[in-house]
Amino acid sequence: MPTDKPITLQEHAMRFGTFMGIFWIIKFIFLPLGFSIPFLQLLFVLLTLFVPILGYIYVRKFRNTYCNGELSFFRAFVFTLYMYLFATLLVAVAHYIYFRFIDHGFVINAYESQIDILNKSGVPDIEAYTNMFQETLETVKSLTPIDITMQLVSWNVFCGSLLALPTALFVM
């Protein structure tokens, strides 16, 4: 029995959040691969910088397609926040699967080898910075895959809430 119930803001945010989450998963694949292929590391950084632009494009599309070109700041903010939240939930599954079943310490070891290279580079006063990074890596080593995933979730939610403000201002 079909219903004529209109699709809600939350349902649209889920749809666009799914697209954003898939984008983040593809982007995340380039992180570990980038340690072997530097171009992919550059691509990871560029795609990360593209995230707010993609968020703006999705919110603008929501405004123009589903809101007849009008969207208040509050609705744009809530939509953007939901979109990033749903993207975060989707990419969290990929993060957990990667760190639980695939990584086996690869990312940490890659960062440690980069720190070693920096230490041997002879750059003056670099040891103070590399020691700080080494301490951070020691802390990360003690985290379980679910801990790492939850840290990434909290970081993505925080960044998404920060990005929601300017995006809502530009789109409204």
Phi, psi and chi 1 to 4 in degrees:
 res  aa     phi    psi   chi1   chi2   chi3   chi4
   1 MET       -  108.9  165.1  165.1   93.6      -
   2 PRO   -71.4  145.9   22.2  -27.0      -      -
   3 THR  -117.6  153.0   61.4      -      -      -
   4 ASP  -101.7   29.6  -67.4  -25.7      -      -
   5 LYS   -67.1  127.9 -179.5 -174.4   91.0  160.2
   6 PRO   -69.6  150.1   22.2  -28.7      -      -
   7 ILE   -74.3  132.8  -62.6  175.6      -      -
   8 THR   -84.0  168.4   64.7      -      -      -
   9 LEU   -58.1  -41.0  178.2  136.6      -      -
  10 GLN   -64.0  -40.1 -176.1  176.8   -7.7      -
  11 GLU   -66.5  -38.6  -69.9  169.0  -41.5      -
  12 HIS   -66.9  -39.8  -75.2  -66.2      -      -
  13 ALA   -63.0  -36.3      -      -      -      -
  14 MET   -63.2  -43.5  -79.2 -176.6 -162.8      -
  15 ARG   -63.0  -52.2  179.4  177.1  -60.9  129.8
  16 PHE   -69.5  -31.8  -73.3  108.4      -      -
  17 GLY   -64.9  -34.6      -      -      -      -
  18 THR   -64.7  -43.7  -60.4      -      -      -
  19 PHE   -61.4  -44.0  -61.3  149.1      -      -
  20 MET   -64.5  -41.5 -180.0   72.3   77.7      -
  21 GLY   -62.0  -40.9      -      -      -      -
  22 ILE   -63.5  -40.9  -68.4  168.3      -      -
  23 PHE   -59.7  -44.1  176.3   79.0      -      -
  24 TRP   -65.1  -37.5  -74.0    0.4      -      -
  25 ILE   -64.7  -45.2  -69.8  168.8      -      -
  26 ILE   -61.3  -43.2  -67.4  167.4      -      -
  27 LYS   -61.4  -42.5  177.9  178.6   74.7   80.0
  28 PHE   -63.4  -32.4  176.8   68.9      -      -
  29 ILE   -58.5  -32.0  -68.4  168.9      -      -
  30 PHE   -74.1  -18.5  -65.1  134.6      -      -
  31 LEU   -63.4  -59.4  177.4   66.8      -      -
  32 PRO   -68.3  -33.7   17.0  -23.9      -      -
  33 LEU   -66.2  -27.4  -66.2  175.6      -      -
  34 GLY   -66.7  -19.2      -      -      -      -
  35 PHE   -72.0  -24.1  -70.1  112.4      -      -
  36 SER   -98.3  -32.2  -57.1      -      -      -
  37 ILE  -124.8   99.4  -54.3  166.7      -      -
  38 PRO   -55.2  -32.3  -25.9   33.7      -      -
  39 PHE   -59.1  -36.7  173.7   73.0      -      -
  40 LEU   -70.0  -29.9  -64.4  180.0      -      -
  41 GLN   -65.5  -42.8 -168.8   73.5   27.5      -
  42 LEU   -62.2  -42.5  174.6   65.7      -      -
  43 LEU   -62.4  -39.9 -166.4   55.7      -      -
  44 PHE   -58.4  -46.6  171.0   78.6      -      -
  45 VAL   -64.2  -45.0  170.4      -      -      -
  46 LEU   -63.2  -41.9  -67.2  174.7      -      -
  47 LEU   -66.6  -34.4  -68.5  175.9      -      -
  48 THR   -64.4  -41.4  -59.7      -      -      -
  49 LEU   -67.3  -23.6  -65.5  173.6      -      -
  50 PHE   -79.9  -15.4 -174.9   69.1      -      -
  51 VAL   -54.4  -49.9  165.8      -      -      -
  52 PRO   -64.3  -32.0   -5.1    7.9      -      -
  53 ILE   -67.5  -43.7  -62.5  165.0      -      -
  54 LEU   -62.9  -40.2 -173.7   61.1      -      -
  55 GLY   -59.5  -44.4      -      -      -      -
  56 TYR   -60.9  -43.7  169.9   78.7      -      -
  57 ILE   -60.7  -44.5  -69.1  167.9      -      -
  58 TYR   -65.8  -42.3  -74.7  159.6      -      -
  59 VAL   -68.5  -39.5  178.9      -      -      -
  60 ARG   -63.6  -39.9 -167.2 -178.5   70.5 -168.8
  61 LYS   -63.6  -41.0 -176.9  173.6 -177.9  171.2
  62 PHE   -60.6  -45.5  170.5   70.4      -      -
  63 ARG   -60.9  -48.6  178.4 -162.5   67.8 -164.4
  64 ASN   -75.1  -34.8  -67.2  -21.5      -      -
  65 THR   -87.3  -41.3  -54.0      -      -      -
  66 TYR  -111.2  -10.1  -55.9  105.1      -      -
  67 CYS  -120.8   17.8  -60.8      -      -      -
  68 ASN    53.7   35.7  -60.8  -38.4      -      -
  69 GLY    79.5    3.5      -      -      -      -
  70 GLU  -124.0  130.7  -66.2 -178.1   18.9      -
  71 LEU  -150.1  123.9 -169.1   60.5      -      -
  72 SER   -72.3  162.3   69.6      -      -      -
  73 PHE   -59.2  -45.1  169.7   78.8      -      -
  74 PHE   -62.5  -46.0 -179.6   72.5      -      -
  75 ARG   -65.6  -38.6  -77.8 -180.0   50.4   99.2
  76 ALA   -65.3  -40.8      -      -      -      -
  77 PHE   -63.7  -48.1  177.4   76.2      -      -
  78 VAL   -63.6  -43.9  169.5      -      -      -
  79 PHE   -59.4  -47.0  176.6   84.5      -      -
  80 THR   -64.2  -42.9  -51.9      -      -      -
  81 LEU   -61.3  -46.2 -163.1   59.7      -      -
  82 TYR   -62.3  -42.7  -81.0  175.9      -      -
  83 MET   -59.6  -47.2  179.2 -178.2   63.7      -
  84 TYR   -66.5  -35.5  -76.4  126.2      -      -
  85 LEU   -63.8  -45.6  178.4   65.5      -      -
  86 PHE   -67.9  -36.1  -68.2  122.7      -      -
  87 ALA   -63.8  -39.9      -      -      -      -
  88 THR   -62.1  -42.6  -63.7      -      -      -
  89 LEU   -63.5  -40.1  -66.7  174.8      -      -
  90 LEU   -68.1  -46.6 -175.8   60.1      -      -
  91 VAL   -70.6  -23.6   78.9      -      -      -
  92 ALA   -61.9  -36.3      -      -      -      -
  93 VAL   -62.8  -44.5  173.2      -      -      -
  94 ALA   -65.0  -41.3      -      -      -      -
  95 HIS   -60.7  -46.3  -74.2  155.4      -      -
  96 TYR   -62.2  -47.4  178.6   74.9      -      -
  97 ILE   -59.0  -43.4  -70.0  169.8      -      -
  98 TYR   -63.8  -52.4  175.3   75.9      -      -
  99 PHE   -72.7  -24.4  -73.1  109.8      -      -
 100 ARG   -82.7  -42.1  173.9   68.2  174.2   91.2
 101 PHE  -115.1  -19.1  -59.8  107.3      -      -
 102 ILE  -113.4  -45.4  -59.9  169.2      -      -
 103 ASP   -65.1  -53.5 -178.1   69.1      -      -
 104 HIS    50.6   38.6  -57.5  -65.4      -      -
 105 GLY    86.8    6.1      -      -      -      -
 106 PHE   -59.9  -47.8  172.7   76.3      -      -
 107 VAL   -63.9  -45.2  170.9      -      -      -
 108 ILE   -61.6  -45.3  -62.0  -65.0      -      -
 109 ASN   -62.5  -37.8  -67.6  -24.0      -      -
 110 ALA   -65.5  -42.6      -      -      -      -
 111 TYR   -66.0  -38.5  -82.1  123.3      -      -
 112 GLU   -63.3  -39.8  -77.7 -177.2  -30.6      -
 113 SER   -67.3  -33.6   67.5      -      -      -
 114 GLN   -68.1  -36.8  -72.0 -178.1  -12.6      -
 115 ILE   -64.7  -41.5  -71.0  172.2      -      -
 116 ASP   -60.9  -42.1  -70.2  -20.3      -      -
 117 ILE   -62.5  -41.9  -69.5  169.0      -      -
 118 LEU   -63.7  -41.8  -79.8  174.0      -      -
 119 ASN   -61.6  -36.5  -81.5  -25.6      -      -
 120 LYS   -84.4   -5.3  -66.9  174.3 -174.9  172.8
 121 SER   -72.3  -20.5   68.4      -      -      -
 122 GLY    83.6    8.6      -      -      -      -
 123 VAL   -68.8  128.9  175.2      -      -      -
 124 PRO   -63.2  142.4   -7.5   13.2      -      -
 125 ASP    61.5   18.2  -59.0  -35.3      -      -
 126 ILE   -78.3  -24.1 -163.9   73.6      -      -
 127 GLU   -61.3  -35.9  -89.5 -169.9   47.6      -
 128 ALA   -60.4  -41.7      -      -      -      -
 129 TYR   -72.1  -44.2  -63.3  107.9      -      -
 130 THR   -67.5  -32.5   57.3      -      -      -
 131 ASN   -63.5  -40.1  -71.9  -19.2      -      -
 132 MET   -63.3  -43.9 -179.4 -178.1   63.5      -
 133 PHE   -65.1  -38.4  -72.7  125.4      -      -
 134 GLN   -63.3  -41.3 -170.1   64.5   43.3      -
 135 GLU   -62.7  -40.9  -70.3  172.2   16.4      -
 136 THR   -62.6  -43.6  -56.8      -      -      -
 137 LEU   -63.6  -35.8  -74.3  176.9      -      -
 138 GLU   -62.8  -38.5  -68.8  -58.5  -39.2      -
 139 THR   -66.1  -43.9  -57.2      -      -      -
 140 VAL   -64.5  -34.4  172.6      -      -      -
 141 LYS   -59.5  -31.0  -82.3 -176.2 -176.9  179.0
 142 SER   -80.5   -7.4   69.4      -      -      -
 143 LEU   -83.1  144.7  -61.0  176.3      -      -
 144 THR   -82.9  166.0   65.5      -      -      -
 145 PRO   -55.8  -37.1  -29.3   36.6      -      -
 146 ILE   -70.5  -34.9 -165.6   71.3      -      -
 147 ASP   -63.4  -45.3  -68.0  -25.4      -      -
 148 ILE   -62.0  -43.8  -65.8  169.4      -      -
 149 THR   -60.8  -43.9  -58.3      -      -      -
 150 MET   -67.4  -34.4  -66.6  -49.8  -67.0      -
 151 GLN   -63.7  -43.1  -73.0  -67.5  -36.7      -
 152 LEU   -66.6  -37.4  -68.1  170.3      -      -
 153 VAL   -61.4  -48.3  164.5      -      -      -
 154 SER   -64.4  -37.5   63.2      -      -      -
 155 TRP   -65.1  -44.3  176.2 -107.2      -      -
 156 ASN   -65.3  -39.5  -74.0  -23.1      -      -
 157 VAL   -65.4  -43.0  168.0      -      -      -
 158 PHE   -61.3  -50.4  173.4   73.0      -      -
 159 CYS   -63.5  -39.6  -69.9      -      -      -
 160 GLY   -62.6  -39.1      -      -      -      -
 161 SER   -69.3  -34.3   61.1      -      -      -
 162 LEU   -68.3  -40.2  -71.6 -179.9      -      -
 163 LEU   -71.4  -24.1  -70.9  173.6      -      -
 164 ALA   -65.4  -33.9      -      -      -      -
 165 LEU   -63.0  -58.9  -71.8  169.2      -      -
 166 PRO   -65.8  -33.2   18.4  -26.1      -      -
 167 THR   -63.1  -44.6  -57.7      -      -      -
 168 ALA   -63.0  -38.1      -      -      -      -
 169 LEU   -64.4  -42.4  -76.4  172.2      -      -
 170 PHE   -72.0  -32.4  -77.1  117.9      -      -
 171 VAL   -85.7  -33.0  171.5      -      -      -
 172 MET   -59.7      -   64.2  177.1 -124.9      -
